[in-house]
Amino acid sequence: MSKFPHAQEVSETFATRFLAMKFIFLASILNIGLILLAWKMQAPLELPLPPSAVHVTCGVIVELIALITNELTINSLDLGVAIFVSMLMTNKSGYGTSACGLLQMKPINRLTFAQSLSLNSPCRKALERISYVWILLEVTKLLSPIAATGVISGKVRSLADSVSCIVFDANFAKMTDRTYPTMESSGGVAEFLFGNALGCMRSERGDCPADGSQFVFGPQLQGAVGTGDTIVGNGYAMTVATKCKCTETNSKEVINAGVMTTTDQEALSRATKNPFIFLTSTIIATNTSILSYAILGHTQICGGYSKSVMPVCLTNISNFQDAVVSASFETDGTTASIALTNSEIHHILPTKKIGSAAVLKALRTIWPLGKPQSLVSNVPALVNALIYWTSPDLKAIDPTLFPSGIETLYSIILRGGFQRTFNSKGTSCTREISRKDVTSVYFNFQGTIAVYIIGWIQLAASLFALVIGSVWFFSPVPLGPAIKVVTHPMYFISLLCESPFWINLQGTANAQNHVMWQNLDHITRIGESLDTLGEPIGRIKLERPRMVKNLVNGRIYA
């Protein structure tokens, strides 16, 4: 011991090997957790934090998680490859010394290092291939900002006190005509109507169902609320889908096709020169849908003004549902300024009161069949408020917006028809408030994809490291000293100084880095020197494979 005072016993057990590989296990577990986080946060996840804190910090936390797991994965891959290389370098056949140089380089530089080795290098091809894995892991860091910006926070609403409201009963037997609202008054109300107040209108939003606009009719406010407040009460929902086509309305084909009747044609011929909307008499109603034709007359949409060629729109009202509706309001503080700004479905009710018969009666009551309804605007140079949603500038109708705009027109008229004919009663609706102590967070599509890509790539790399690193558990030769030599330059230099290969570095003090490793790139083996086999303290050597023996567990080495 006096000759080698720093010699230590090499003693490896299953526990010591397991602890040495702890970062590989940790990286695998955390990457699985990252994938589960992406899966869980596809739907809103409630956090017990105020919205202001979540809005600022949640994205930063996600980016930190992505970067931390990335670094752990890179370290685990370093260790897994180092274990495998150590196993190769302690075998009887040995392995190329340049593998030590690869693992001592920065991960981003390893591919360049491998490609700079001589074409005759015994391990160039293997080192070059494995280097691409580190490059891939480095590239995944670029996805962390996308994952961070993909975090969306939202308010969590909960039910609070109640407020007075009016709900409507779609019972066909109890329907009566109150004579108000009318088509004219509905047009006046439309000037001050928010599109979202009608539900999800395709003329307003791009996230509505593909099969049509979703008209939502909820409770009407009777009490007072504040800005942003929401009331929850019974209501109804249905789909309104429209298709339009320029058609010769004077031809017999439209009668044969069931678009209109001869009486409708006569009424159209007597229409004034002012713009009008005309609901034909050929409404087809079933238990599940209502099909109706509407004609917009005296407009320029069909290639200019024409008394006979007009846009004819087929509208399908379907998917009738009873629902609990959330209705949101805005106000400037006065009761008269309270305006409905948003209606959306809170949840669908299992019972069904509303049907096509009640909807059809409400529609026909407010919008008489076979009678042109004037669309003269109250504001000079602007279109009528009922067809605002067919125009990008409120002055001229855009053919691309026309079908979705007609869906909004139907929704406005249906809303007025329900208010006019459905049985109403005063009741209490629950007020929904935005909570300040809880926030919902979720990933948008881009964020989810980014986290999935990061998670799966890193999980594959960490599992690969686990597989190749597990050879340590089955190795009869202790690999701890070899791992230190492979990964730490100081241990490598200490062995190189006593090896016969150091002489190859003479004259390379000013050479390029790869030249030094090319001169050292020989098949070598890490083991115990033959000179110390019978001595109490063995010497670890970096030698030609035949010049050393396997290290032995439980023996002291210097």
C-alpha positions in Angstrom: 0.0 0.0 0.0 3.0 2.3 0.6 3.9 2.1 -3.0 0.3 2.8 -4.2 -1.3 4.8 -1.3 -4.4 5.7 -3.4 -5.2 2.1 -4.4 -8.8 1.1 -3.8 -10.8 -2.1 -3.7 -13.1 -2.7 -6.7 -16.3 -4.0 -5.2 -19.4 -4.0 -7.2 -22.8 -5.4 -6.2 -26.2 -5.3 -7.8 -27.1 -2.3 -5.5 -24.0 -0.3 -6.4 -24.6 -0.9 -10.1 -28.3 0.0 -9.8 -27.4 3.3 -8.0 -24.8 4.1 -10.6 -27.5 3.8 -13.3 -30.1 5.8 -11.4 -30.2 8.6 -13.9 -31.1 6.2 -16.7 -34.1 4.9 -14.7 -35.0 8.5 -13.7 -34.9 9.7 -17.3 -37.1 6.9 -18.5 -39.7 7.6 -15.7 -39.7 11.3 -16.4 -40.1 10.9 -20.1 -43.1 8.6 -19.5 -44.5 11.3 -17.2 -44.0 13.9 -20.0 -46.0 11.8 -22.4 -48.7 11.3 -19.8 -48.7 15.1 -19.2 -49.4 15.7 -22.9 -52.2 13.2 -22.9 -53.7 14.5 -19.7 -53.6 18.2 -20.8 -55.4 17.6 -24.0 -58.4 18.3 -21.9 -58.5 21.2 -19.4 -56.7 20.5 -16.2 -57.6 22.5 -13.1 -54.8 24.0 -11.0 -55.3 25.6 -7.6 -53.6 28.8 -8.7 -54.9 32.2 -9.7 -55.2 32.9 -13.4 -52.5 35.7 -13.3 -49.9 33.3 -11.9 -50.7 30.5 -14.3 -50.7 32.8 -17.3 -47.1 33.9 -16.6 -45.5 30.8 -15.2 -47.1 27.7 -16.7 -45.4 28.1 -20.1 -42.0 28.6 -18.4 -42.5 25.5 -16.3 -43.4 23.4 -19.3 -40.3 24.6 -21.1 -38.1 23.9 -18.0 -39.6 20.4 -17.8 -38.8 19.7 -21.4 -35.3 21.0 -21.1 -34.6 19.2 -17.9 -35.8 15.8 -19.2 -33.8 16.4 -22.3 -30.6 16.9 -20.3 -31.3 13.9 -18.2 -31.9 11.8 -21.3 -28.6 13.0 -22.9 -26.8 12.1 -19.6 -28.5 8.7 -19.4 -27.5 8.0 -23.0 -23.9 9.0 -22.2 -23.9 6.6 -19.3 -25.6 3.7 -21.2 -23.2 4.0 -24.1 -20.2 4.3 -21.7 -21.2 1.1 -20.0 -21.5 -0.7 -23.3 -18.2 0.6 -24.5 -16.6 -0.3 -21.2 -17.9 -3.8 -21.6 -16.3 -4.0 -25.1 -13.0 -2.6 -23.8 -12.8 -5.1 -21.0 -13.5 -8.1 -23.3 -10.7 -10.3 -24.6 -11.0 -8.8 -28.1 -10.9 -5.2 -26.9 -12.3 -2.1 -28.7 -11.1 1.1 -30.4 -9.7 3.8 -28.2 -11.5 6.5 -30.2 -14.7 5.5 -28.4 -13.3 7.2 -25.3 -12.7 10.3 -27.3 -16.3 10.3 -28.6 -17.8 10.1 -25.1 -15.5 12.9 -23.8 -16.7 15.3 -26.5 -19.8 17.5 -26.1 -22.9 15.8 -27.5 -23.3 18.3 -30.3 -19.7 17.7 -31.5 -19.7 13.9 -31.5 -20.9 13.5 -35.0 -18.2 15.7 -36.3 -15.7 13.8 -34.2 -16.8 10.4 -35.5 -16.7 11.7 -39.1 -13.1 13.0 -38.7 -11.8 9.5 -37.8 -9.8 7.6 -40.3 -11.7 5.4 -42.7 -9.6 2.5 -41.4 -10.8 3.1 -37.9 -12.2 -0.1 -36.3 -15.2 1.7 -34.8 -15.8 4.7 -37.0 -19.1 3.4 -38.5 -20.6 2.4 -35.2 -19.6 5.7 -33.5 -21.0 7.8 -36.4 -24.4 6.0 -36.3 -24.8 6.4 -32.5 -23.8 10.1 -32.8 -27.0 10.8 -34.7 -29.0 9.9 -31.6 -27.3 12.8 -29.7 -28.0 15.1 -32.6 -31.6 14.2 -32.6 -31.9 14.8 -28.8 -30.2 18.2 -29.3 -32.7 19.1 -32.0 -35.7 18.3 -29.7 -34.6 21.2 -27.6 -35.9 23.5 -30.4 -39.4 22.1 -29.8 -39.5 23.2 -26.1 -40.5 26.9 -26.9 -43.4 25.5 -29.1 -44.5 23.3 -26.2 -44.3 26.3 -23.9 -46.3 28.5 -26.1 -48.9 25.7 -26.6 -50.1 26.0 -23.0 -53.5 27.7 -22.9 -55.0 28.9 -19.7 -58.7 29.5 -19.1 -61.0 30.7 -16.4 -62.8 28.2 -14.2 -66.5 29.1 -13.6 -68.5 27.9 -10.7 -72.2 28.3 -9.8 -73.0 31.0 -7.3 -76.2 32.8 -6.3 -79.4 33.0 -8.4 -80.9 35.8 -10.5 -84.3 36.4 -12.0 -84.8 35.1 -15.5 -87.4 34.0 -18.1 -87.3 30.5 -19.5 -89.4 29.2 -22.5 -91.3 26.0 -22.8 -91.4 24.3 -26.2 -94.6 22.5 -25.5 -96.5 22.6 -28.8 -99.9 22.6 -27.0 -99.1 25.7 -25.0 -97.8 27.8 -27.8 -99.6 31.2 -28.5 -99.0 34.1 -30.8 -98.1 37.3 -28.8 -97.8 39.2 -32.2 -94.4 40.4 -31.1 -91.5 40.3 -32.1 -91.9 40.7 -35.8 -89.6 40.4 -38.8 -89.2 44.2 -38.7 -88.4 44.4 -35.0 -86.0 41.4 -35.3 -84.1 43.4 -38.0 -83.9 46.3 -35.6 -82.6 44.1 -32.8 -80.0 42.5 -35.1 -78.2 45.9 -35.4 -77.2 45.5 -31.8 -76.8 41.7 -31.7 -73.5 39.9 -31.1 -73.2 36.9 -33.3 -72.0 34.7 -30.4 -75.3 35.5 -28.6 -77.0 33.1 -31.1 -74.6 30.2 -30.4 -71.8 29.1 -32.8 -72.4 30.9 -36.1 -70.2 30.0 -39.0 -70.4 33.6 -40.2 -68.7 34.6 -37.0 -66.3 31.8 -36.1 -64.2 29.2 -37.7 -64.5 26.5 -35.0 -68.2 25.7 -35.5 -69.4 22.3 -36.5 -68.7 21.5 -40.2 -72.3 20.4 -40.8 -73.8 23.9 -40.0 -74.1 26.7 -37.5 -75.2 25.7 -34.0 -78.1 27.9 -32.9 -78.4 28.1 -29.1 -81.5 29.7 -27.4 -81.2 30.2 -23.6 -82.9 31.9 -20.7 -83.7 35.7 -21.0 -82.4 37.9 -18.2 -84.9 39.7 -16.0 -82.6 40.8 -13.1 -79.3 42.7 -13.0 -75.9 41.3 -13.6 -72.4 42.6 -13.9 -70.0 42.6 -16.9 -68.8 39.1 -17.7 -71.4 37.4 -15.6 -73.1 34.3 -16.9 -76.5 32.8 -16.0 -77.3 29.1 -16.5 -80.8 27.9 -17.3 -82.8 25.7 -19.5 -82.9 26.3 -23.2 -82.6 24.6 -26.6 -80.0 23.9 -29.3 -80.3 22.9 -33.0 -78.2 22.9 -36.2 -78.9 25.3 -39.0 -77.3 24.4 -42.3 -77.7 26.4 -45.6 -76.8 25.8 -49.2 -77.4 28.5 -51.9 -77.6 28.5 -55.6 -78.6 31.1 -58.3 -81.8 29.9 -59.8 -84.3 30.9 -62.5 -87.3 31.4 -60.4 -89.8 31.9 -63.3 -89.2 28.4 -64.7 -91.3 25.3 -64.3 -88.3 23.3 -63.1 -88.4 25.0 -59.7 -92.0 24.0 -59.3 -91.3 20.5 -60.4 -88.3 20.3 -58.0 -90.5 21.4 -55.1 -88.7 24.6 -54.5 -91.8 26.8 -54.8 -95.4 26.7 -55.9 -97.2 28.7 -58.7 -98.6 30.9 -56.0 -95.1 31.7 -54.8 -94.1 32.6 -58.4 -97.0 35.0 -58.6 -96.1 36.6 -55.3 -92.5 37.0 -56.4 -93.6 38.7 -59.6 -95.5 41.3 -57.6 -92.6 42.1 -55.3 -91.3 45.6 -55.1 -88.0 46.7 -56.5 -86.6 46.9 -53.0 -84.5 44.0 -51.6 -86.6 41.3 -49.9 -86.4 37.9 -48.4 -89.1 35.3 -49.4 -89.9 32.0 -47.6 -91.5 29.7 -50.1 -94.6 27.6 -49.2 -92.8 24.3 -49.8 -91.6 23.5 -46.3 -90.9 19.9 -45.6 -91.0 18.9 -41.9 -90.2 15.5 -40.4 -89.7 14.5 -36.8 -86.0 15.2 -37.1 -85.6 18.1 -39.5 -87.2 21.1 -41.3 -86.3 21.8 -44.9 -87.2 25.2 -46.3 -86.4 27.4 -49.3 -85.7 31.1 -48.9 -85.1 33.5 -51.8 -83.2 36.8 -51.6 -84.6 39.2 -54.2 -83.4 42.4 -55.9 -79.8 42.1 -55.1 -76.6 42.0 -57.2 -75.4 38.6 -56.0 -76.3 36.5 -59.1 -74.3 38.5 -61.6 -76.2 41.7 -61.4 -79.8 42.7 -60.8 -82.4 40.4 -62.2 -86.2 39.9 -61.7 -86.0 36.2 -62.3 -82.5 34.9 -61.5 -82.1 35.0 -57.7 -80.2 33.1 -55.0 -82.3 30.3 -53.6 -81.2 28.9 -50.3 -82.1 25.5 -48.9 -81.9 25.5 -45.1 -82.0 22.4 -43.0 -82.9 22.8 -39.4 -82.1 19.6 -37.5 -80.6 18.0 -34.4 -83.2 19.5 -31.9 -82.0 19.2 -28.3 -83.0 20.4 -24.9 -80.0 21.8 -23.1 -78.8 23.8 -20.1 -77.5 27.0 -21.6 -74.8 29.4 -20.3 -75.7 33.0 -21.3 -73.0 35.7 -20.8 -73.7 39.4 -20.6 -71.8 42.7 -20.8 -72.8 46.1 -19.4 -71.5 49.6 -18.8 -73.0 49.5 -15.3 -76.6 50.5 -16.1 -79.4 48.1 -16.3 -80.5 49.4 -19.8 -77.1 48.6 -21.3 -77.1 44.9 -20.4 -76.5 42.9 -23.6 -76.3 39.2 -24.3 -72.8 38.5 -25.8 -72.5 34.7 -25.7 -74.7 31.6 -25.6 -73.2 28.2 -25.4 -74.3 24.8 -24.3 -73.5 23.9 -20.7 -74.7 20.4 -21.1 -77.3 18.4 -23.0 -80.4 17.3 -21.1 -81.5 13.7 -21.5 -85.1 14.6 -21.9 -86.4 16.2 -25.1 -89.3 18.7 -25.2 -88.5 20.6 -28.3 -89.4 19.1 -31.7 -89.8 20.0 -35.3 -93.5 20.9 -34.9 -92.9 23.6 -32.3 -89.9 25.0 -34.2 -91.9 25.1 -37.5 -94.9 26.8 -35.9 -92.6 29.5 -34.4 -90.9 30.0 -37.7 -94.1 30.3 -39.7 -95.7 32.6 -37.1 -92.9 35.2 -37.3 -92.1 34.6 -41.0 -95.2 34.1 -43.1 -94.9 31.7 -46.0 -95.2 33.1 -49.6 -95.0 36.7 -48.6 -91.9 38.9 -49.5 -90.4 40.6 -46.4 -88.8 43.9 -47.1 -85.1 44.3 -46.4 -84.9 48.0 -46.7 -82.1 49.4 -44.5 -82.6 52.1 -41.9 -79.1 53.3 -42.6 -78.4 54.8 -46.0 -75.9 52.8 -48.2 -75.9 49.8 -45.8 -77.7 46.5 -46.2 -80.5 45.5 -43.8 -79.3 44.3 -40.4 -80.8 40.9 -40.9 -78.2 40.2 -43.7 -75.2 42.0 -42.0 -73.5 38.6 -41.7 -73.5 38.1 -45.5 -71.4 41.2 -46.1 -67.8 41.9 -45.1 -68.4 45.7 -45.1 -72.2 45.9 -44.5 -72.6 47.5 -47.9 -72.4 44.6 -50.5 -73.2 41.0 -50.2 -70.3 38.6 -50.5 -71.2 35.2 -52.3 -68.6 33.4 -50.1 -70.3 34.6 -46.9 -73.9 34.2 -48.2 -74.8 30.7 -47.0 -73.4 31.2 -43.5 -75.0 34.6 -43.3 -78.4 33.1 -44.1 -77.8 30.6 -41.3 -77.4 33.6 -39.0 -80.5 35.2 -40.4 -82.5 32.0 -39.7 -81.1 32.0 -36.1 -82.2 35.6 -35.5 -85.7 34.9 -36.8 -86.0 31.6 -34.9 -84.9 33.5 -31.7 -87.7 36.0 -32.3 -90.2 33.3 -33.1 -89.4 31.4 -29.9 -89.9 34.6 -27.9 -93.1 35.3 -29.7 -94.8 31.8 -29.5 -93.2 29.7 -26.7 -94.9 29.6 -23.3 -92.7 31.7 -20.9 -92.5 31.9 -17.2 -90.4 33.8 -14.6 -88.0 31.7 -12.6 -84.5 31.8 -11.0 -81.4 31.0 -13.0 -78.1 30.2 -11.4 -75.4 32.8 -11.8 -72.0 31.5 -12.9 -68.9 33.4 -11.7 -65.2 33.2 -12.7 -63.2 31.9 -9.9 -59.9 33.6 -8.9 -58.4 30.7 -7.0 -58.5 28.1 -9.7 -57.3 28.1 -13.4 -57.7 25.5 -16.1 -54.8 24.8 -18.4 -54.4 22.6 -21.5 -52.3 22.2 -24.6 -53.4 23.4 -27.9 -52.8 21.1 -31.0 -49.3 22.4 -31.7 -48.3 22.2 -28.0 -49.6 18.6 -27.7 -47.8 17.5 -30.9 -44.5 19.2 -29.7 -44.6 17.5 -26.3 -45.5 14.1 -27.8 -42.5 14.4 -30.2 -40.2 15.4 -27.4 -41.5 12.7 -25.0 -41.4 9.8 -27.4 -38.0 10.6 -28.9 -36.5 11.0 -25.4 -38.3 7.9 -24.1 -36.9 5.9 -27.0 -33.4 7.2 -26.3 -33.6 6.5 -22.5 -34.9 3.0 -23.1 -32.1 2.4 -25.5 -29.7 3.5 -22.9 -31.4 1.3 -20.4 -31.1 -1.8 -22.7 -27.4 -1.3 -23.6 -26.6 -0.3 -20.0 -28.2 -3.4 -18.5 -25.2 -5.5 -19.7 -23.5 -4.2 -16.5 -25.9 -6.3 -14.4 -24.8 -9.5 -16.2 -21.2 -8.7 -16.6 -18.8 -11.0 -14.5 -16.1 -8.3 -14.9 -16.4 -5.1 -12.8 -16.9 -2.2 -15.2 -16.6 0.7 -12.8 -12.9 1.5 -13.4 -13.4 1.2 -17.2 -16.4 3.5 -17.1 -14.3 6.2 -15.4 -11.5 5.8 -18.0 -14.0 6.0 -20.9 -15.8 9.1 -19.6 -13.3 11.1 -17.6 -10.3 12.6 -19.5 -8.1 12.6 -16.3 -8.5 8.9 -15.7 -7.9 8.2 -19.4 -4.7 10.3 -19.4 -3.4 8.5 -16.3 -3.7 5.2 -18.1 -2.4 6.5 -21.4 0.8 7.8 -19.8 1.6 4.2 -18.8 0.5 2.6 -22.0 2.7 1.9 -25.1 0.4 4.2 -27.2 1.4 7.5 -25.7 4.5 7.6 -28.0 2.1 8.0 -30.9 1.4 11.5 -29.7 4.9 12.8 -30.1 5.0 15.8 -32.5 1.2 16.5 -32.1 1.4 19.4 -29.7 0.1 21.8 -32.4 -1.9 19.3 -34.4 -5.6 19.2 -34.9 -7.8 17.4 -32.4 -8.8 14.6 -34.7 -5.2 13.9 -35.7 -4.4 13.0 -32.1 -7.3 10.6 -31.8 -6.4 9.0 -35.2 -2.9 8.3 -33.8 -4.5 6.8 -30.7 -7.2 4.8 -32.5 -6.0 1.3 -31.9 -7.8 -1.8 -30.6 -7.1 -1.7 -26.8 -8.3 -3.4 -23.7 -8.7 -2.2 -20.1 -7.7 -4.8 -17.5 -5.1 -5.9 -15.0 -1.4 -5.9 -16.0 0.1 -9.4 -16.3 3.0 -8.1 -14.1 0.8 -7.8 -11.0 -1.2 -11.0 -11.1 0.5 -12.5 -8.1 0.8 -9.3 -6.1 -1.6 -8.0 -3.4 -2.3 -4.8 -5.4 -3.1 -5.0 -9.1 -2.4 -2.4 -11.7 -5.0 -1.3 -14.2 -3.6 -0.9 -17.7 -4.7 0.3 -21.1 -2.9 -2.2 -23.3 -3.1 -4.5 -26.2 -5.8 -7.1 -25.6 -3.3 -10.0 -24.9 -1.3 -8.0 -22.4 -3.9 -7.7 -19.7 -6.4 -9.9 -17.9 -9.9 -9.3 -16.7 -10.4 -7.2 -13.5 -11.7 -9.2 -10.5 -14.4 -8.1 -8.2 -13.1 -7.7 -4.6 -9.5 -7.0 -5.5 -7.5 -3.9 -4.7 -6.3 -2.0 -7.8 -4.1 1.1 -8.4 
